[in-house]
Amino acid sequence: MQVTGFAHMNEITKMYDLIEEPRGKIYQALLMYAQKKCPYFLLVEPPGAGVDSEGTAVLLSLVQFLVEEKATKEWPGTIHLGNREATAFTFNFTPESLGLLLDATNGLYEWRLPSRPENLSLLRPDRSPWLTSIAHETDAYFKISEKEKSELVSEIPDLDGLLAKR
């Protein structure tokens, strides 16, 4: 599989906060665009309370795309200081898994317990985060170059008003 869109990896990346949750058509457009750029996505089941039956069904629907499942205290946007580890699930981001993500939620911050695994992150080919979300804190940000940001807002103009440079 050839992944395009990261030829400028040597460019300096900047953080762009999402100042409002992408929902509906903007969320759909964002995931559709990202699926062409990011070959992986990550979801987390934090330590403590897990997903309910609805969240389990979402994870089971995605299992065919599972690349890695690991116990960890660190994932994009979070370092857990407690004794218990979370389970981080890395999946292949394909047109089929994209469809499942779009069926599961209508907004980025809907990825949270108990009805969903948490913190959807979209990952580059090297598995570094392109988009990180911390849903229960209603926080998300991109780590992208100026050129990547230009391409992103050119493709999804409504997203431009939702981005603030850190």
C-alpha positions as CSV (number, residue, x, y, z in Angstrom):
1,M,0.0,0.0,0.0
2,Q,1.3,3.4,-0.9
3,V,0.7,6.2,1.4
4,T,0.9,9.7,0.1
5,G,0.9,13.2,1.6
6,F,3.9,13.0,3.9
7,A,6.7,13.9,1.5
8,H,7.3,17.0,3.6
9,M,8.2,15.1,6.7
10,N,11.4,17.1,7.0
11,E,9.4,20.3,7.4
12,I,8.9,21.7,10.8
13,T,5.6,20.5,12.3
14,K,3.4,22.7,14.4
15,M,0.5,22.1,16.8
16,Y,-3.0,23.2,15.7
17,D,-5.7,22.9,18.3
18,L,-9.2,22.1,17.4
19,I,-11.1,24.9,19.2
20,E,-14.5,23.2,18.4
21,E,-15.4,19.6,18.0
22,P,-15.6,18.5,14.4
23,R,-19.1,17.0,14.0
24,G,-21.4,15.8,11.2
25,K,-20.2,16.6,7.7
26,I,-16.9,18.2,8.9
27,Y,-16.1,15.1,11.0
28,Q,-17.0,12.8,8.1
29,A,-14.9,14.8,5.7
30,L,-12.0,14.9,8.1
31,L,-12.0,11.1,8.5
32,M,-12.4,10.5,4.8
33,Y,-9.4,12.8,4.1
34,A,-7.3,11.3,6.8
35,Q,-7.9,7.8,5.6
36,K,-6.0,8.7,2.5
37,K,-3.1,10.1,4.6
38,C,-2.9,8.0,7.7
39,P,-2.6,4.2,7.4
40,Y,-3.4,3.6,11.1
41,F,-5.7,4.8,13.8
42,L,-5.6,4.2,17.6
43,L,-8.2,3.7,20.2
44,V,-7.7,3.2,23.9
45,E,-9.5,1.4,26.7
46,P,-8.2,3.3,29.8
47,P,-7.4,1.6,33.1
48,G,-10.4,1.1,35.4
49,A,-13.9,1.1,34.0
50,G,-14.0,-0.4,30.5
51,V,-16.3,-0.2,27.6
52,D,-19.9,-1.4,28.0
53,S,-21.6,-3.8,25.6
54,E,-22.0,-1.1,22.9
55,G,-18.3,-0.3,23.2
56,T,-17.4,-4.0,23.0
57,A,-19.5,-4.3,19.9
58,V,-17.5,-1.4,18.3
59,L,-14.2,-3.0,19.2
60,L,-15.4,-6.4,17.9
61,S,-16.4,-4.8,14.6
62,L,-12.9,-3.4,14.2
63,V,-11.0,-6.6,15.2
64,Q,-10.4,-7.6,11.6
65,F,-8.3,-4.5,11.2
66,L,-6.3,-4.9,14.4
67,V,-2.5,-4.4,14.0
68,E,-1.5,-4.3,17.6
69,E,-3.0,-4.5,21.1
70,K,-0.7,-3.5,23.9
71,A,-0.9,-2.7,27.6
72,T,0.6,0.8,28.1
73,K,0.7,3.8,30.4
74,E,1.3,6.2,27.5
75,W,-0.6,6.9,24.3
76,P,-1.0,10.0,22.1
77,G,-1.9,13.0,24.3
78,T,-1.8,11.0,27.6
79,I,0.7,9.7,30.1
80,H,-1.2,7.8,32.8
81,L,0.5,8.1,36.2
82,G,-1.5,5.4,38.0
83,N,-0.4,1.8,38.6
84,R,-2.7,0.3,36.1
85,E,-2.2,0.2,32.3
86,A,-4.5,1.0,29.5
87,T,-5.0,-1.2,26.4
88,A,-4.1,0.6,23.2
89,F,-5.5,-0.8,20.0
90,T,-3.8,0.1,16.7
91,F,-5.9,-0.6,13.6
92,N,-5.3,-0.4,9.8
93,F,-7.2,2.6,8.5
94,T,-8.9,1.3,5.4
95,P,-12.0,2.3,3.5
96,E,-13.8,-0.5,5.3
97,S,-12.6,0.5,8.8
98,L,-13.4,4.1,7.9
99,G,-17.0,3.1,7.3
100,L,-17.1,1.4,10.8
101,L,-15.7,4.6,12.5
102,L,-18.3,6.8,10.7
103,D,-21.1,4.4,11.7
104,A,-19.9,4.4,15.3
105,T,-19.9,8.2,16.0
106,N,-21.0,11.5,14.6
107,G,-18.3,13.6,16.3
108,L,-14.7,13.3,17.4
109,Y,-15.4,13.6,21.1
110,E,-17.9,10.8,21.1
111,W,-15.0,8.4,21.4
112,R,-15.2,8.0,25.1
113,L,-16.3,5.5,27.7
114,P,-18.5,3.7,28.3
115,S,-20.2,3.3,24.9
116,R,-17.0,3.7,22.9
117,P,-13.3,3.1,23.4
118,E,-11.5,6.4,23.9
119,N,-9.3,9.0,22.2
120,L,-9.3,8.3,18.5
121,S,-5.9,9.2,17.2
122,L,-5.0,9.1,13.5
123,L,-1.5,7.9,12.8
124,R,1.2,8.5,10.1
125,P,3.0,5.7,8.4
126,D,5.6,5.7,11.2
127,R,2.7,5.6,13.7
128,S,3.4,9.1,15.1
129,P,0.2,11.1,15.6
130,W,-1.2,13.3,12.9
131,L,-4.4,14.0,14.9
132,T,-4.6,13.3,18.6
133,S,-7.8,13.5,20.7
134,I,-8.5,13.4,24.4
135,A,-12.3,13.1,24.2
136,H,-13.2,13.3,27.9
137,E,-11.4,16.6,28.0
138,T,-12.9,17.8,24.7
139,D,-9.4,18.4,23.5
140,A,-7.8,17.5,20.1
141,Y,-4.9,18.8,18.0
142,F,-3.0,18.2,14.8
143,K,0.8,18.0,14.6
144,I,1.3,19.0,11.0
145,S,3.5,21.1,8.8
146,E,2.3,24.4,7.3
147,K,2.0,22.6,3.9
148,E,0.0,19.8,5.4
149,K,-2.3,22.4,7.1
150,S,-2.8,24.2,3.8
151,E,-3.7,20.9,2.1
152,L,-6.1,20.0,4.9
153,V,-8.0,23.3,4.9
154,S,-8.0,23.4,1.1
155,E,-9.7,20.0,1.1
156,I,-12.0,20.8,4.1
157,P,-12.5,24.6,4.1
158,D,-14.9,24.4,7.1
159,L,-12.1,23.1,9.2
160,D,-10.1,26.2,8.9
161,G,-12.2,28.1,11.4
162,L,-11.8,25.3,13.9
163,L,-8.0,25.4,14.0
164,A,-5.8,27.6,16.3
165,K,-2.0,27.5,16.2
166,R,-0.4,26.8,19.5
